[in-house]
Amino acid sequence: MGRFSHISDVHLGAFNDPYLRKRNIDSFIWALEKSLEENVDFIIISGDLFNTPIPDVPQITNAIKKMREIVERDIRIYAIYGSHDYSVTGSSIYSILVAAGIISDLHRSREDNGKIVLEPVVDDKTGAYIYGMYARKGAMESEIFEKITINPPSDVFKIFAFHSAISGISKDMQFNMPEIPISYIPKNMDYYAGGHIHERIEMDLPEYGKMVYPGPLFASTFVDLEKIAKGGSCGFYIVDFSKGINKIEFIENEIIRPELVEINANGKIPEEIMREAISRIEALQLDGRYLLLKIWGELSSGRTSEVDRKKLIEIVKKKNAAGININVSQLTSREFKGIEITNRNQGNIELEIFEKFLKQYGGKNESLIGERGKNIAISLLNLLRIEKNDNESGPDFKNKIINATGKIIGEEEWK
Ligand SMILES: [Mn+2]
């Protein structure tokens, strides 16, 4: 008999908004405490524990303290690298936690005649065989996946932890992420501990076994928050097993349910959007609640920047809301239409894009008009391509770029 927690896509360090950032970290601490309360034998984290390889350290200290507490209570935390917390250079908080013995990394492999043999980690308390396959950015793990082989004994409880999207498994097309064919996944496991897809999936796959993606423990993007606002759930799983699975239970994270206001901007002008946004916000009870405001569509005239975010933030503050996140990523303006590019060479494509967009520019800033505008844009683009030398300090590099920018756009305008 054994029991474990399956947590995924925690994304510690996500969000700039301090309110959301704290909710994200608190969710992880809650999941660990809940696991302790439920007397799990071990915990599996199937990737993306951190939002970036090296998140802001003071922000995640409490989360790491809690992990240490768990390990000290003799509960192992097994994990794999996700696509977010892996770094090519090996500089990651994850690798430090592995070295410190807080995380037990599941990915153990050796090469054998062109094949990659995955070795299990055998949990000493329950005897479960746990295999792990790490992830890389952009599904780069696919090449390795293709070559892996596993030779488990038949009479043990087997878990396969991974962090990849599998073709045909997710219904969610929103992410448009690279996928791995199901044929790359080893068959005949008792439990597949999936991560990466930000959606909860639970299914029995013939020839395979129980395939489970908990989805994000809380959220790391506007899209995740939007799903929660629309009634979706987030959380993690607790699994009971003996020879096979006895029971799996989803534990819902109810830390916040944001309010969502969606505004269709099609055919409207910025003033109309502002009026609609204000009247809809005013009609809401926002005390202590978090508001998501999504404005999408094509404005009939005016600029997207004329939607006055500062003003909306002030109104929401006055209503004692916990905060607001405004998403205009799908808001466009008829004044800036898509352009067609005929060049095929990189340098020429860049020139053509600047030329065509500058023709659509209706403002009066002379630096942005015609040949001069084009030259400034190209020079700035080239400047931003410069990378910091290893022997150069951060502030020196920053000053170098700022000074060069001043020279390109003209000193007077750069202050
Ligand atoms: Mn993720």
Residues whose N, C-alpha, C, O or C-beta is under 5 A from the ligand:
A	BS01	MN	D9 D48 H196
